Amino acid sequence: GKVVWTHGLTGMPDPQMWEYAYLTPSKVRGLKWNKAYGWFDCNKKDVWGEQPNSDNNLCWAASVSNIIYWWLEQNKEYVNRFGYDGPSRYNGSLDCEVFDFYKKNFSNTGNNVAAALNWFFTGKFLNGAKQEAGFFKEVLGENCSVCETCQSFRYRFTEIIKEALSGQKAIGCAHSFGRQTHAINIWGAEFDSQGEITYLYITDNNDTDLENNLDNGTLTKAGMIRKPIQIRDGIPFMESSVPGCFTIRILELNFMGLKKAEWKKYFQKFFC
């Protein structure tokens, strides 16, 4: 029953005490966003693509934005010293300046999480970009790959997640979504007595409805939810909306660390 959170998350309530985010057909516990916790949950405004300027295909950008917010917060002393003046405001899941920055620069189509992170941090070209970014290329270099991607983790999923959590890295995740692929964020994991993952703690940019819960106050307004996970033949699956039905296959993991060595090297040059 041990829960391990992403580096920087603080004051997280015991998940066993979380209230239910939704009850039917599956009981899922959720936690409302609080600035003090240290996690972020950028959400789409038009999940089902009903509006002319929809963001329904920008799950990758929302997932990337959450990682960027976490990185900026955990590096805030370095970031302030550097003089970063790019997008940073986060007032809630539907008021996210970083996510809006991606929306302004890309059309409503799928894209690559790792490439999208590189574009923001180092300015590496990304298909569809309307302008340059590269806000931290002076620190990280133009050719740095800021994100590690893992698509082959059969029988190693638990160990890879443990390594990311102990290595102070943010985790992005791509999973099957019907016939499509969907990008979310993992902020922690729960382990059984044998050290195997039993639950993941995620934010999903498709679940804006959980923050607008109208069930007469009987359910909590949630940003993060607790999702059961099952390893079958070495492959990780999350539970679907049907209790006991593990059909959401995890396809890819993306990790980004704090880049402390790069920060130190960058500032050292001013004292040589």
Secondary structure as the mmCIF struct_conf table of DSSP 4:
data_model
#
loop_
_struct_conf.conf_type_id
_struct_conf.id
_struct_conf.beg_label_comp_id
_struct_conf.beg_label_asym_id
_struct_conf.beg_label_seq_id
_struct_conf.end_label_comp_id
_struct_conf.end_label_asym_id
_struct_conf.end_label_seq_id
STRN STRN1 LYS A 2 TRP A 5
HELX_LH_PP_P HELX_LH_PP_P1 THR A 6 THR A 6
TURN_TY1_P TURN_TY1_P1 HIS A 7 GLY A 8
BEND BEND1 GLY A 11 GLY A 11
HELX_LH_PP_P HELX_LH_PP_P2 MET A 12 ASP A 14
HELX_RH_3T_P HELX_RH_3T_P1 PRO A 15 MET A 17
HELX_LH_PP_P HELX_LH_PP_P3 TRP A 18 TRP A 18
STRN STRN2 GLU A 19 TYR A 22
BEND BEND2 THR A 24 SER A 26
STRN STRN3 VAL A 28 LEU A 31
HELX_RH_3T_P HELX_RH_3T_P2 LYS A 35 TYR A 37
BEND BEND3 LYS A 45 LYS A 45
TURN_TY1_P TURN_TY1_P2 VAL A 47 TRP A 48
BEND BEND4 GLN A 51 GLN A 51
TURN_TY1_P TURN_TY1_P3 PRO A 52 ASN A 53
TURN_TY1_P TURN_TY1_P4 ASN A 56 ASN A 57
HELX_RH_AL_P HELX_RH_AL_P1 CYS A 59 GLN A 74
TURN_TY1_P TURN_TY1_P5 ASN A 75 ASN A 75
HELX_RH_AL_P HELX_RH_AL_P2 LYS A 76 PHE A 82
TURN_TY1_P TURN_TY1_P6 GLY A 83 GLY A 83
BEND BEND5 GLY A 86 PRO A 87
STRN STRN4 TYR A 90 GLY A 92
TURN_TY1_P TURN_TY1_P7 SER A 93 LEU A 94
STRN STRN5 ASP A 95 CYS A 96
HELX_RH_AL_P HELX_RH_AL_P3 GLU A 97 ASN A 105
BEND BEND6 PHE A 106 PHE A 106
BEND BEND7 ASN A 108 THR A 109
HELX_RH_AL_P HELX_RH_AL_P4 VAL A 113 THR A 122
TURN_TY1_P TURN_TY1_P8 ASN A 127 GLY A 128
BEND BEND8 LYS A 130 GLN A 131
TURN_TY1_P TURN_TY1_P9 PHE A 135 PHE A 136
HELX_RH_AL_P HELX_RH_AL_P5 LYS A 137 LEU A 140
TURN_TY1_P TURN_TY1_P10 GLU A 142 ASN A 143
STRN STRN6 GLU A 148 CYS A 150
TURN_TY1_P TURN_TY1_P11 ARG A 154 ARG A 156
HELX_RH_AL_P HELX_RH_AL_P6 PHE A 157 SER A 166
TURN_TY1_P TURN_TY1_P12 GLY A 167 GLN A 168
STRN STRN7 ALA A 170 PHE A 177
TURN_TY1_P TURN_TY1_P13 GLY A 178 ARG A 179
STRN STRN8 GLN A 180 PHE A 191
TURN_TY1_P TURN_TY1_P14 SER A 193 GLN A 194
BEND BEND9 GLY A 195 GLY A 195
STRN STRN9 ILE A 197 THR A 203
TURN_TY1_P TURN_TY1_P15 ASN A 205 ASN A 206
HELX_RH_3T_P HELX_RH_3T_P3 THR A 208 ASN A 212
BEND BEND10 ASP A 215 ASP A 215
TURN_TY1_P TURN_TY1_P16 ASN A 216 GLY A 217
BEND BEND11 THR A 218 LEU A 219
BEND BEND12 GLY A 223 GLY A 223
STRN STRN10 MET A 224 ARG A 232
TURN_TY1_P TURN_TY1_P17 ASP A 233 GLY A 234
STRN STRN11 ILE A 235 GLU A 239
BEND BEND13 SER A 241 VAL A 242
TURN_TY1_P TURN_TY1_P18 PRO A 243 GLY A 244
STRN STRN12 PHE A 246 MET A 256
HELX_RH_AL_P HELX_RH_AL_P7 LYS A 260 GLN A 268
HELX_RH_3T_P HELX_RH_3T_P4 LYS A 269 PHE A 271
#
